[in-house]
Amino acid sequence: MSTMKSTLLTLSFLSPLLGQTATGAESPSENKQPQTAQRPNVILIYADDLGYGDLSCYGARGVRTPHVDRLAAEGIRFTNAHAVAATSTPSRYSLLTGEYAWRRTGTDVAAGNAGMIISPYQYTLADVFHHAGYTTAAFGKWHLGLGEESGTQDWNAPLCATPADLGFDHHYIMAATADRVPCVFIENGRVANYDPTAPIEVNYQRNFPGEPTGRDNPELLYNQKPSHGHDQSIINGISRIGYMKGGGRALWKDENIADSITTHAIDFIRAHCDEPFFIYFATNDVHVPRFPHPRFRGQSSMGLRGDAIVQFDWSVGQIMQVLEELNLTDNTLIILSSDNGPVVDDGYIDQAEELLGEHQPSGPFRGNKYSAYEGGTAVPAIVRWPTRIHAGQKSDILMSQIDWMASLATLIDARLPQNSAPDSYNRLGNLLGEDQTNRPWIIEQSSNHVLSVRTPKWKYIEPNDGPSMITWGPKIETGNNPVPQLYDMETDINEQESLATQYPDTVFQLATILRKVRARQLKL
């Protein structure tokens, strides 16, 4: 469990600065009785690298997402929601633990052979539901490590540390993500469809003798070629990050990943339709290598990246359809969001940049995945629950995924153990559209650990001496600047003019919030 929070200090300047109080917010250890005794099924659909502007209900160009659009029309579409970090592993860690990833070492983007990053001793979002009597499952991208220690996993035997140790009753997952080995699914702690004639070896330091790589054998890259990095072991005609040997018939085909995880999720829903369930459905589609099934090819004007968004929308539609068939729609809460902002060229030659056209993956925001600017963490967020949420809502409430653990615990009347979810607060009213009181501030993390404070009006980015652009591939602004940055998000949503010198008192107040949050001395 995390260290107990220290005595918390409320700053006298907080209310005047933000123009409101934290009405409705609670300490993470406090719980309310839910307003209804009927506990819903909960499905958290967590897309990978899906930008704020990548869905047609958020203004996408060149791609249509009718199933997601319908989900939004039947619930709430949030316009000021944020992932906790601008990259995958820290966002997922924070979402599932209610703790800021920057508080712990080893939570940066994980290798495919990383040891399990969340400790079995930590109380997780899955634990919340499991201990409340829900059946729990994780499907799709994991990217939070497996096994006890990095690089020591025996992929040919049951793994000693898996999502089963974190509250998930069932899991069918990718160890990391599609561009990292091992390129096999893990089902309930074992390699799915394991092939004993092709034992699996994984190494992130050196290749195995005689094994081809994208760097040395580009002629074998018949499906996709790298634009930068991603030139090590070749699986399914695509080179990856890391080295892998073996796998045989257990190896996935990228074009079938969406079908596979969606089918497993649907089978789980059918098997558990008579009991409350929680599903963490983490798709891979928009993350590189983008290689959607042939039936989705040409369904957008943006090539493989756009077609991958169409494939994601199909998966959402399949989940919605099975809920309707089983008469579960009314009492199932669906939350759809993304782990970070978008990226166009993230390591493969897939014409994502060339075919972008007028489409703006980050919507109105500056920056992309990895960045300290809003495009790094501003993500779509849609919530539907017909029993309780009025359809057709749009909310500009300031929201962070860090609060979803405490909020969902409150929803199902689950008590969080003391010291668990230390940074998560009950904002259930915001999530269900029943409380329009803004969260006073949220904390955002860029890929190089630069932190920002966002309030309903202001965005403060702490100073950093790092480069202004990503240096290893993607053409993305980092948001780094050796002096503090301050933007008025009501008049300058694209963060073009820093007002730090004009408003030094505001800079000081926001920097103080960040300092005290770091020291665990400030609560809502």
KOLNULUM-453813 format. One record per residue (C-alpha): residue number from 1; chain; residue in one letter; x, y, z. Coordinates in Angstrom, 2 decimals, decimal comma. Example, Ala and Ser with C-alpha at 12.3 -4.5 7.8 and 13.67 -1.06 7.14 Angstrom:
NODE   pos   unit   code         x         y         z
NODE     1      A      A     12,30     -4,50      7,80
NODE     2      A      S     13,67     -1,06      7,14
END
This chain:
NODE   pos   unit   code         x         y         z
NODE     1      A      M      0,00      0,00      0,00
NODE     2      A      S      1,09      3,57     -0,54
NODE     3      A      T      2,44      5,64      2,34
NODE     4      A      M     -0,27      7,40      4,31
NODE     5      A      K     -0,85     10,97      3,26
NODE     6      A      S      0,63     13,57      5,55
NODE     7      A      T     -1,44     16,20      7,29
NODE     8      A      L     -3,09     18,19      4,53
NODE     9      A      L     -2,92     21,94      4,25
NODE    10      A      T     -5,66     23,94      2,56
NODE    11      A      L     -4,25     27,05      0,92
NODE    12      A      S     -6,10     30,27      1,57
NODE    13      A      F     -5,60     31,39     -2,01
NODE    14      A      L     -7,20     28,31     -3,56
NODE    15      A      S    -10,84     29,41     -3,65
NODE    16      A      P    -10,21     32,96     -4,92
NODE    17      A      L     -7,86     31,66     -7,60
NODE    18      A      L    -10,25     29,08     -8,95
NODE    19      A      G    -13,43     31,01     -8,35
NODE    20      A      Q    -15,13     28,10     -6,58
NODE    21      A      T    -14,84     25,56     -3,82
NODE    22      A      A    -14,38     21,83     -4,05
NODE    23      A      T    -18,02     21,08     -3,29
NODE    24      A      G    -18,77     17,38     -3,58
NODE    25      A      A    -15,15     16,25     -3,38
NODE    26      A      E    -14,15     13,82     -0,67
NODE    27      A      S    -11,09     12,29      0,84
NODE    28      A      P    -10,17      9,04     -0,95
NODE    29      A      S    -10,94      7,07      2,20
NODE    30      A      E    -14,49      8,40      2,52
NODE    31      A      N    -17,44      6,71      0,84
NODE    32      A      K    -21,08      7,62      0,35
NODE    33      A      Q    -24,07      5,38     -0,07
NODE    34      A      P    -24,99      5,15     -3,78
NODE    35      A      Q    -28,18      6,89     -4,78
NODE    36      A      T    -29,59      3,63     -6,13
NODE    37      A      A    -29,37      0,14     -4,71
NODE    38      A      Q    -29,12     -1,31     -8,22
NODE    39      A      R    -25,45     -1,82     -9,03
NODE    40      A      P    -24,65     -1,58    -12,73
NODE    41      A      N    -22,30     -3,67    -14,76
NODE    42      A      V    -19,30     -1,49    -15,64
NODE    43      A      I    -17,32     -1,61    -18,88
NODE    44      A      L    -14,28      0,65    -19,19
NODE    45      A      I    -13,31      0,94    -22,86
NODE    46      A      Y     -9,76      2,29    -22,90
NODE    47      A      A     -8,45      3,13    -26,36
NODE    48      A      D     -4,76      3,45    -27,17
NODE    49      A      D     -3,40      6,70    -28,70
NODE    50      A      L     -6,91      7,86    -29,65
NODE    51      A      G     -6,85     11,64    -29,83
NODE    52      A      Y     -9,45     14,16    -28,72
NODE    53      A      G    -10,27     14,90    -32,36
NODE    54      A      D    -10,25     11,32    -33,66
NODE    55      A      L    -13,98     10,61    -33,26
NODE    56      A      S    -16,66     12,09    -35,48
NODE    57      A      C    -18,66     13,23    -32,44
NODE    58      A      Y    -15,59     15,33    -31,53
NODE    59      A      G    -15,25     16,80    -35,03
NODE    60      A      A    -13,11     14,22    -36,83
NODE    61      A      R    -12,57     14,66    -40,57
NODE    62      A      G    -12,12     11,78    -42,96
NODE    63      A      V    -13,36      9,06    -40,61
NODE    64      A      R    -16,79      8,11    -39,28
NODE    65      A      T    -17,40      6,50    -35,89
NODE    66      A      P    -21,18      5,83    -35,76
NODE    67      A      H    -21,12      3,42    -32,80
NODE    68      A      V    -19,13      5,75    -30,57
NODE    69      A      D    -21,30      8,65    -31,76
NODE    70      A      R    -24,39      6,73    -30,69
NODE    71      A      L    -22,82      6,03    -27,30
NODE    72      A      A    -22,25      9,78    -26,89
NODE    73      A      A    -25,77     10,65    -28,03
NODE    74      A      E    -27,20      8,30    -25,40
NODE    75      A      G    -25,04      9,62    -22,58
NODE    76      A      I    -22,54     12,39    -21,80
NODE    77      A      R    -19,72     13,62    -24,01
NODE    78      A      F    -17,02     15,33    -21,95
NODE    79      A      T    -14,96     18,10    -23,54
NODE    80      A      N    -12,43     18,78    -20,77
NODE    81      A      A    -11,37     15,31    -19,64
NODE    82      A      H     -7,75     14,29    -19,19
NODE    83      A      A     -5,64     11,17    -18,98
NODE    84      A      V     -3,18     11,40    -16,11
NODE    85      A      A     -0,12     11,19    -18,37
NODE    86      A      A      0,84     11,73    -22,00
NODE    87      A      T      2,06      8,14    -22,40
NODE    88      A      S      0,55      4,74    -21,92
NODE    89      A      T      2,08      2,92    -18,96
NODE    90      A      P      1,85      5,81    -16,46
NODE    91      A      S     -1,73      6,59    -17,51
NODE    92      A      R     -2,77      2,98    -17,03
NODE    93      A      Y     -0,95      2,69    -13,73
NODE    94      A      S     -2,69      5,80    -12,43
NODE    95      A      L     -6,10      4,75    -13,69
NODE    96      A      L     -5,93      1,32    -12,06
NODE    97      A      T     -4,34      2,38     -8,75
NODE    98      A      G     -5,57      5,91     -8,11
NODE    99      A      E     -1,96      6,99     -7,56
NODE   100      A      Y      0,04      9,39     -9,73
NODE   101      A      A      2,62      7,35    -11,62
NODE   102      A      W      5,32      9,97    -11,06
NODE   103      A      R      5,27      9,06     -7,37
NODE   104      A      R      6,81      5,69     -8,21
NODE   105      A      T      9,93      4,73    -10,13
NODE   106      A      G      9,57      2,19    -12,89
NODE   107      A      T      6,27      3,49    -14,23
NODE   108      A      D      7,55      4,91    -17,53
NODE   109      A      V      6,71      3,22    -20,85
NODE   110      A      A      7,39     -0,43    -20,10
NODE   111      A      A      9,33     -2,99    -22,08
NODE   112      A      G      7,48     -6,14    -23,06
NODE   113      A      N      9,46     -8,15    -20,52
NODE   114      A      A      9,00     -5,72    -17,62
NODE   115      A      G      8,14     -7,19    -14,26
NODE   116      A      M      4,68     -6,39    -12,96
NODE   117      A      I      4,66     -2,66    -12,19
NODE   118      A      I      1,63     -2,62     -9,92
NODE   119      A      S      2,44     -4,43     -6,70
NODE   120      A      P      0,10     -7,26     -5,68
NODE   121      A      Y     -0,10     -5,42     -2,36
NODE   122      A      Q     -1,67     -2,37     -3,98
NODE   123      A      Y     -5,44     -2,11     -4,02
NODE   124      A      T     -6,63     -1,66     -7,60
NODE   125      A      L     -9,74     -0,68     -9,48
NODE   126      A      A    -10,29     -4,37    -10,23
NODE   127      A      D    -10,03     -5,13     -6,50
NODE   128      A      V    -12,78     -2,58     -5,86
NODE   129      A      F    -15,20     -4,53     -8,02
NODE   130      A      H    -13,92     -7,99     -7,11
NODE   131      A      H    -14,41     -7,45     -3,39
NODE   132      A      A    -17,86     -5,98     -4,04
NODE   133      A      G    -18,98     -9,26     -5,61
NODE   134      A      Y    -18,39     -8,43     -9,25
NODE   135      A      T    -16,76    -10,83    -11,69
NODE   136      A      T    -13,83     -8,95    -13,24
NODE   137      A      A    -11,90     -9,25    -16,49
NODE   138      A      A     -9,20     -7,51    -18,52
NODE   139      A      F     -8,97     -7,78    -22,29
NODE   140      A      G     -6,44     -6,34    -24,74
NODE   141      A      K     -3,44     -4,15    -24,10
NODE   142      A      W     -1,84     -4,49    -20,66
NODE   143      A      H      1,59     -2,78    -20,76
NODE   144      A      L      1,98     -2,89    -16,99
NODE   145      A      G      4,43     -5,77    -16,75
NODE   146      A      L      4,11     -9,45    -15,90
NODE   147      A      G      6,10    -11,71    -13,62
NODE   148      A      E      8,11    -10,84    -10,56
NODE   149      A      E     11,19     -9,26    -12,11
NODE   150      A      S     12,01     -7,72    -15,49
NODE   151      A      G     13,66    -10,04    -17,98
NODE   152      A      T     13,28    -13,18    -15,88
NODE   153      A      Q      9,91    -14,46    -17,10
NODE   154      A      D      9,58    -18,03    -18,31
NODE   155      A      W      7,06    -17,54    -21,11
NODE   156      A      N      6,73    -21,32    -21,48
NODE   157      A      A      5,20    -21,84    -18,04
NODE   158      A      P      2,59    -20,14    -15,87
NODE   159      A      L      3,67    -16,61    -14,97
NODE   160      A      C      4,11    -15,89    -11,27
NODE   161      A      A      2,60    -12,39    -11,26
NODE   162      A      T     -0,34    -11,47    -13,48
NODE   163      A      P     -3,57     -9,42    -13,44
NODE   164      A      A     -5,02    -12,26    -11,36
NODE   165      A      D     -2,95    -10,87     -8,48
NODE   166      A      L     -4,51     -7,43     -8,99
NODE   167      A      G     -8,19     -8,33     -8,71
NODE   168      A      F     -8,96     -9,61    -12,21
NODE   169      A      D    -10,77    -12,95    -12,22
NODE   170      A      H    -10,04    -13,44    -15,91
NODE   171      A      H     -7,62    -11,89    -18,37
NODE   172      A      Y     -6,79    -12,22    -22,05
NODE   173      A      I     -4,11     -9,63    -22,70
NODE   174      A      M     -1,12     -8,51    -24,72
NODE   175      A      A      1,93     -8,44    -22,46
NODE   176      A      A      2,77     -4,91    -23,55
NODE   177      A      T      1,61     -3,42    -26,82
NODE   178      A      A      1,69     -4,39    -30,48
NODE   179      A      D      5,07     -2,86    -31,29
NODE   180      A      R      6,86     -4,75    -28,50
NODE   181      A      V      7,65     -8,43    -28,10
NODE   182      A      P      6,47    -10,94    -26,98
NODE   183      A      C      3,78    -10,97    -29,69
NODE   184      A      V      1,49    -13,48    -27,98
NODE   185      A      F     -1,64    -13,25    -25,86
NODE   186      A      I     -1,57    -14,17    -22,20
NODE   187      A      E     -4,73    -15,87    -20,96
NODE   188      A      N     -5,08    -16,39    -17,23
NODE   189      A      G     -1,33    -16,39    -16,66
NODE   190      A      R     -0,28    -18,59    -19,59
NODE   191      A      V      0,57    -17,97    -23,22
NODE   192      A      A     -2,67    -18,54    -25,10
NODE   193      A      N     -2,59    -21,29    -27,74
NODE   194      A      Y      0,91    -22,21    -26,57
NODE   195      A      D      3,00    -24,16    -29,08
NODE   196      A      P      5,40    -26,56    -27,30
NODE   197      A      T      7,33    -27,09    -30,54
NODE   198      A      A      8,34    -23,39    -30,54
NODE   199      A      P      9,42    -22,39    -27,00
NODE   200      A      I      9,48    -18,65    -26,43
NODE   201      A      E     12,53    -16,57    -25,53
NODE   202      A      V     12,51    -12,80    -25,08
NODE   203      A      N     15,41    -10,40    -24,64
NODE   204      A      Y     15,55     -6,62    -24,78
NODE   205      A      Q     19,37     -6,35    -24,80
NODE   206      A      R     20,55     -8,72    -27,54
NODE   207      A      N     19,24    -10,75    -30,43
NODE   208      A      F     19,21    -14,54    -30,60
NODE   209      A      P     21,70    -16,15    -33,02
NODE   210      A      G     20,31    -16,51    -36,53
NODE   211      A      E     17,09    -14,58    -35,88
NODE   212      A      P     16,32    -11,92    -38,53
NODE   213      A      T     15,69     -8,28    -37,66
NODE   214      A      G     14,10     -5,37    -39,45
NODE   215      A      R     17,46     -3,60    -39,45
NODE   216      A      D     19,37     -6,43    -41,12
NODE   217      A      N     16,62     -8,10    -43,14
NODE   218      A      P     14,28     -5,41    -44,53
NODE   219      A      E     13,32     -7,76    -47,35
NODE   220      A      L     11,28     -9,77    -44,82
NODE   221      A      L      9,08     -6,80    -43,88
NODE   222      A      Y      6,18     -7,67    -46,16
NODE   223      A      N      3,48     -5,99    -44,02
NODE   224      A      Q      5,04     -2,80    -42,61
NODE   225      A      K      8,41     -1,09    -42,44
NODE   226      A      P      9,76      1,16    -39,67
NODE   227      A      S     10,27      4,90    -40,05
NODE   228      A      H     12,38      5,16    -36,87
NODE   229      A      G     13,33      2,53    -34,32
NODE   230      A      H     11,07     -0,55    -34,34
NODE   231      A      D     13,66     -2,48    -36,34
NODE   232      A      Q     14,36     -5,51    -34,18
NODE   233      A      S     12,59     -8,91    -34,23
NODE   234      A      I     10,20     -9,55    -37,12
NODE   235      A      I      6,74    -10,97    -36,39
NODE   236      A      N      4,04    -11,20    -39,05
NODE   237      A      G      6,16     -9,28    -41,54
NODE   238      A      I      6,52     -6,32    -39,14
NODE   239      A      S      9,63     -5,50    -37,11
NODE   240      A      R      9,21     -4,65    -33,43
NODE   241      A      I     10,97     -3,32    -30,36
NODE   242      A      G     12,86     -6,10    -28,58
NODE   243      A      Y     14,03     -9,55    -29,59
NODE   244      A      M     11,94    -12,70    -29,60
NODE   245      A      K     12,46    -16,29    -30,62
NODE   246      A      G      9,80    -18,98    -31,02
NODE   247      A      G      6,08    -18,69    -30,43
NODE   248      A      G      4,89    -20,76    -33,38
NODE   249      A      R      1,12    -20,88    -33,63
NODE   250      A      A      0,76    -18,75    -30,47
NODE   251      A      L      2,02    -15,66    -32,36
NODE   252      A      W     -0,69    -13,15    -33,10
NODE   253      A      K     -1,51    -11,69    -36,50
NODE   254      A      D     -1,91     -7,96    -36,12
NODE   255      A      E     -4,93     -7,83    -38,42
NODE   256      A      N     -6,79    -10,18    -36,06
NODE   257      A      I     -6,03     -8,51    -32,71
NODE   258      A      A     -9,26     -6,50    -32,56
NODE   259      A      D    -11,38     -9,52    -33,48
NODE   260      A      S     -9,63    -11,64    -30,89
NODE   261      A      I     -9,99     -9,37    -27,87
NODE   262      A      T    -13,54     -8,37    -28,85
NODE   263      A      T    -14,63    -11,99    -29,21
NODE   264      A      H    -13,18    -12,86    -25,81
NODE   265      A      A    -14,93     -9,89    -24,20
NODE   266      A      I    -18,26    -10,83    -25,77
NODE   267      A      D    -17,88    -14,43    -24,64
NODE   268      A      F    -17,20    -13,18    -21,12
NODE   269      A      I    -20,32    -11,00    -21,13
NODE   270      A      R    -22,46    -13,92    -22,31
NODE   271      A      A    -21,02    -16,20    -19,65
NODE   272      A      H    -21,58    -13,70    -16,82
NODE   273      A      C    -24,76    -11,93    -17,91
NODE   274      A      D    -26,62    -13,09    -14,79
NODE   275      A      E    -24,19    -11,51    -12,32
NODE   276      A      P    -22,59     -8,08    -11,99
NODE   277      A      F    -19,36     -7,76    -13,97
NODE   278      A      F    -16,55     -5,27    -14,51
NODE   279      A      I    -14,60     -5,29    -17,77
NODE   280      A      Y    -11,41     -3,40    -18,57
NODE   281      A      F    -11,47     -3,47    -22,39
NODE   282      A      A     -8,19     -1,98    -23,59
NODE   283      A      T     -7,96     -1,79    -27,37
NODE   284      A      N     -4,78     -1,53    -29,42
NODE   285      A      D     -6,09     -0,39    -32,81
NODE   286      A      V     -4,74      3,17    -33,15
NODE   287      A      H     -1,34      2,36    -31,65
NODE   288      A      V      1,45      1,42    -34,04
NODE   289      A      P      1,88     -0,79    -35,92
NODE   290      A      R     -1,52      0,08    -37,34
NODE   291      A      F     -2,60     -2,96    -39,28
NODE   292      A      P     -6,40     -3,27    -39,24
NODE   293      A      H     -8,25     -6,24    -40,66
NODE   294      A      P     -8,74     -6,09    -44,45
NODE   295      A      R    -12,49     -5,55    -44,06
NODE   296      A      F    -11,75     -2,11    -42,56
NODE   297      A      R     -9,23     -1,07    -45,21
NODE   298      A      G    -10,33      1,95    -47,23
NODE   299      A      Q    -13,10      2,83    -44,77
NODE   300      A      S    -11,51      6,22    -44,08
NODE   301      A      S     -9,63      8,75    -46,19
NODE   302      A      M     -6,58      8,60    -43,92
NODE   303      A      G     -5,12      5,20    -44,69
NODE   304      A      L     -4,21      2,72    -41,98
NODE   305      A      R     -4,54      5,10    -39,04
NODE   306      A      G     -8,02      6,19    -40,05
NODE   307      A      D     -9,04      2,62    -40,83
NODE   308      A      A     -7,80      1,57    -37,38
NODE   309      A      I    -10,16      4,14    -35,84
NODE   310      A      V    -12,99      2,57    -37,84
NODE   311      A      Q    -11,95     -0,84    -36,47
NODE   312      A      F    -12,02      0,55    -32,93
NODE   313      A      D    -15,52      1,89    -33,55
NODE   314      A      W    -16,59     -1,57    -34,75
NODE   315      A      S    -15,36     -3,13    -31,49
NODE   316      A      V    -17,41     -0,62    -29,51
NODE   317      A      G    -20,43     -1,50    -31,64
NODE   318      A      Q    -19,97     -5,19    -30,98
NODE   319      A      I    -19,94     -4,61    -27,22
NODE   320      A      M    -23,07     -2,47    -27,47
NODE   321      A      Q    -24,82     -5,10    -29,60
NODE   322      A      V    -24,27     -7,98    -27,19
NODE   323      A      L    -25,52     -5,84    -24,29
NODE   324      A      E    -28,70     -5,19    -26,26
NODE   325      A      E    -29,16     -8,87    -27,12
NODE   326      A      L    -28,88     -9,81    -23,44
NODE   327      A      N    -31,06     -6,92    -22,22
NODE   328      A      L    -28,14     -5,49    -20,26
NODE   329      A      T    -27,96     -2,04    -21,85
NODE   330      A      D    -30,04     -0,15    -19,31
NODE   331      A      N    -28,05     -1,25    -16,32
NODE   332      A      T    -24,56     -1,21    -17,79
NODE   333      A      L    -22,34      1,81    -17,25
NODE   334      A      I    -19,93      2,27    -20,18
NODE   335      A      I    -16,99      4,64    -19,87
NODE   336      A      L    -15,00      5,23    -23,07
NODE   337      A      S    -11,75      7,15    -23,15
NODE   338      A      S     -8,09      7,03    -24,22
NODE   339      A      D     -4,77      6,59    -22,43
NODE   340      A      N     -3,13      9,70    -23,91
NODE   341      A      G     -3,22     12,04    -26,86
NODE   342      A      P     -2,59     11,03    -30,47
NODE   343      A      V      0,59     10,56    -32,47
NODE   344      A      V      0,83     10,38    -36,23
NODE   345      A      D      4,26      8,98    -37,16
NODE   346      A      D      5,24      6,86    -34,18
NODE   347      A      G      7,71      4,53    -35,85
NODE   348      A      Y      6,21      2,93    -38,98
NODE   349      A      I      5,80      4,01    -42,60
NODE   350      A      D      2,00      3,94    -42,82
NODE   351      A      Q      1,28      7,29    -44,56
NODE   352      A      A     -0,46      8,61    -41,46
NODE   353      A      E      1,11     12,03    -41,96
NODE   354      A      E      0,71     12,14    -45,72
NODE   355      A      L     -3,00     11,24    -45,63
NODE   356      A      L     -4,00     13,36    -42,65
NODE   357      A      G     -5,72     15,98    -44,80
NODE   358      A      E     -7,84     18,39    -42,73
NODE   359      A      H     -8,15     15,95    -39,85
NODE   360      A      Q     -6,78     17,22    -36,51
NODE   361      A      P     -6,12     14,26    -34,19
NODE   362      A      S     -5,67     16,54    -31,14
NODE   363      A      G     -8,71     18,65    -31,99
NODE   364      A      P     -8,18     22,27    -30,91
NODE   365      A      F     -5,26     21,48    -28,64
NODE   366      A      R     -1,53     22,05    -29,08
NODE   367      A      G      0,80     19,07    -28,80
NODE   368      A      N      0,35     15,32    -29,09
NODE   369      A      K      1,24     12,18    -27,22
NODE   370      A      Y      4,38     12,69    -25,10
NODE   371      A      S      3,82     16,47    -24,80
NODE   372      A      A      3,25     18,73    -21,80
NODE   373      A      Y      0,83     20,74    -23,92
NODE   374      A      E     -2,85     19,84    -23,65
NODE   375      A      G     -2,80     17,57    -26,70
NODE   376      A      G     -0,76     15,12    -24,63
NODE   377      A      T     -3,47     14,42    -22,06
NODE   378      A      A     -6,74     15,93    -23,36
NODE   379      A      V     -8,74     12,89    -24,46
NODE   380      A      P    -12,28     11,99    -25,46
NODE   381      A      A    -14,45     10,72    -22,63
NODE   382      A      I    -17,97      9,39    -23,05
NODE   383      A      V    -20,19      7,90    -20,35
NODE   384      A      R    -23,49      6,09    -20,90
NODE   385      A      W    -25,83      4,48    -18,36
NODE   386      A      P    -29,46      4,70    -19,50
NODE   387      A      T    -30,87      3,89    -16,07
NODE   388      A      R    -29,35      7,00    -14,51
NODE   389      A      I    -27,75      9,28    -17,08
NODE   390      A      H    -29,91     11,53    -19,23
NODE   391      A      A    -29,09     11,21    -22,93
NODE   392      A      G    -27,67     13,92    -25,16
NODE   393      A      Q    -25,50     15,74    -22,64
NODE   394      A      K    -22,26     17,62    -23,25
NODE   395      A      S    -20,14     18,57    -20,26
NODE   396      A      D    -17,13     20,88    -20,04
NODE   397      A      I    -16,45     19,89    -16,43
NODE   398      A      L    -12,71     19,60    -15,65
NODE   399      A      M    -12,06     15,89    -15,15
NODE   400      A      S     -9,07     13,59    -14,58
NODE   401      A      Q     -8,99      9,82    -14,88
NODE   402      A      I     -7,15      9,73    -11,55
NODE   403      A      D    -10,55     10,13     -9,87
NODE   404      A      W    -12,33      7,26    -11,56
NODE   405      A      M    -11,24      4,67     -9,01
NODE   406      A      A    -12,68      6,53     -6,00
NODE   407      A      S    -15,75      7,56     -7,98
NODE   408      A      L    -16,58      4,02     -9,10
NODE   409      A      A    -15,97      2,72     -5,59
NODE   410      A      T    -18,59      5,19     -4,37
NODE   411      A      L    -20,95      4,12     -7,13
NODE   412      A      I    -21,06      0,51     -5,94
NODE   413      A      D    -20,74      1,36     -2,24
NODE   414      A      A    -17,29     -0,24     -1,98
NODE   415      A      R    -15,05      0,89      0,84
NODE   416      A      L    -11,47      1,66     -0,12
NODE   417      A      P     -8,85      0,42      2,35
NODE   418      A      Q     -6,99      3,15      4,18
NODE   419      A      N     -3,97      4,43      2,19
NODE   420      A      S     -5,22      3,01     -1,11
NODE   421      A      A     -5,89      5,20     -4,17
NODE   422      A      P     -4,06      8,09     -2,44
NODE   423      A      D     -4,59     10,61     -5,26
NODE   424      A      S     -8,11      9,62     -6,30
NODE   425      A      Y    -11,19     11,55     -5,16
NODE   426      A      N    -14,87     10,85     -5,41
NODE   427      A      R    -16,16     12,88     -8,36
NODE   428      A      L    -19,05     10,53     -9,15
NODE   429      A      G    -21,47     13,41     -9,58
NODE   430      A      N    -19,25     14,81    -12,34
NODE   431      A      L    -18,99     11,42    -14,04
NODE   432      A      L    -22,77     10,92    -14,08
NODE   433      A      G    -23,62     14,50    -15,02
NODE   434      A      E    -25,28     15,19    -11,67
NODE   435      A      D    -22,75     17,71    -10,28
NODE   436      A      Q    -21,43     20,57    -12,39
NODE   437      A      T    -18,88     21,71     -9,82
NODE   438      A      N    -15,46     21,72    -11,46
NODE   439      A      R    -12,53     19,89     -9,96
NODE   440      A      P    -10,39     22,82     -8,79
NODE   441      A      W     -7,19     21,50    -10,35
NODE   442      A      I     -5,74     18,46    -12,05
NODE   443      A      I     -2,13     17,36    -12,53
NODE   444      A      E     -0,78     16,31    -15,93
NODE   445      A      Q      2,46     14,45    -16,73
NODE   446      A      S      4,48     14,60    -19,96
NODE   447      A      S      6,72     11,80    -21,19
NODE   448      A      N      9,81     13,29    -19,51
NODE   449      A      H      8,01     13,83    -16,19
NODE   450      A      V      7,36     17,54    -16,62
NODE   451      A      L      4,21     18,25    -14,60
NODE   452      A      S      1,48     20,76    -15,29
NODE   453      A      V     -1,39     22,14    -13,25
NODE   454      A      R     -4,65     22,70    -15,06
NODE   455      A      T     -7,58     24,60    -13,53
NODE   456      A      P    -10,84     25,51    -15,27
NODE   457      A      K     -9,17     28,76    -16,37
NODE   458      A      W     -5,39     28,33    -16,25
NODE   459      A      K     -2,70     25,94    -17,47
NODE   460      A      Y      0,70     26,09    -15,74
NODE   461      A      I      3,68     24,11    -17,06
NODE   462      A      E      6,66     23,88    -14,75
NODE   463      A      P     10,04     24,94    -16,21
NODE   464      A      N     12,30     22,35    -17,79
NODE   465      A      D     15,59     22,59    -19,67
NODE   466      A      G     14,92     19,71    -22,04
NODE   467      A      P     14,67     19,96    -25,84
NODE   468      A      S     11,68     21,70    -27,40
NODE   469      A      M     11,04     18,79    -29,79
NODE   470      A      I     11,07     15,02    -29,36
NODE   471      A      T     14,60     13,99    -30,37
NODE   472      A      W     14,13     10,32    -31,25
NODE   473      A      G     11,52     10,30    -34,01
NODE   474      A      P      8,04     11,84    -33,88
NODE   475      A      K      7,75     15,49    -34,89
NODE   476      A      I      6,12     16,57    -31,63
NODE   477      A      E      6,63     19,57    -29,35
NODE   478      A      T      7,61     18,49    -25,86
NODE   479      A      G      6,31     21,61    -24,11
NODE   480      A      N      9,69     22,05    -22,43
NODE   481      A      N     10,74     25,60    -21,63
NODE   482      A      P     13,37     26,83    -19,15
NODE   483      A      V     10,89     29,37    -17,75
NODE   484      A      P      7,41     28,77    -16,33
NODE   485      A      Q      4,54     28,84    -18,81
NODE   486      A      L      1,01     30,07    -18,06
NODE   487      A      Y     -1,89     29,96    -20,49
NODE   488      A      D     -5,43     31,29    -20,21
NODE   489      A      M     -7,42     28,27    -21,39
NODE   490      A      E    -10,62     30,29    -21,70
NODE   491      A      T     -9,18     32,59    -24,38
NODE   492      A      D     -6,14     30,66    -25,65
NODE   493      A      I     -7,05     26,97    -25,77
NODE   494      A      N     -4,20     26,34    -28,22
NODE   495      A      E     -1,59     27,58    -25,70
NODE   496      A      Q      0,00     30,13    -28,00
NODE   497      A      E      0,75     33,05    -25,65
NODE   498      A      S      2,29     32,47    -22,24
NODE   499      A      L      1,08     35,02    -19,69
NODE   500      A      A      3,55     34,04    -16,97
NODE   501      A      T      5,22     37,45    -16,80
NODE   502      A      Q      1,86     39,27    -16,72
NODE   503      A      Y      0,44     37,15    -13,89
NODE   504      A      P      3,31     36,25    -11,54
NODE   505      A      D      0,97     35,77     -8,58
NODE   506      A      T     -1,02     33,15    -10,49
NODE   507      A      V      2,19     31,40    -11,50
NODE   508      A      F      3,24     31,32     -7,85
NODE   509      A      Q     -0,13     29,98     -6,70
NODE   510      A      L     -0,22     27,19     -9,28
NODE   511      A      A      3,42     26,28     -8,65
NODE   512      A      T      2,56     26,07     -4,95
NODE   513      A      I     -0,32     23,70     -5,70
NODE   514      A      L      2,10     21,49     -7,61
NODE   515      A      R      4,71     21,62     -4,86
NODE   516      A      K      2,21     20,69     -2,18
NODE   517      A      V      0,62     17,92     -4,23
NODE   518      A      R      4,09     16,45     -4,72
NODE   519      A      A      4,62     16,56     -0,97
NODE   520      A      R      1,15     15,09     -0,27
NODE   521      A      Q      0,25     18,27      1,62
NODE   522      A      L     -2,77     19,37     -0,41
NODE   523      A      K     -6,19     17,88     -0,95
NODE   524      A      L     -9,26     19,04     -2,79
END
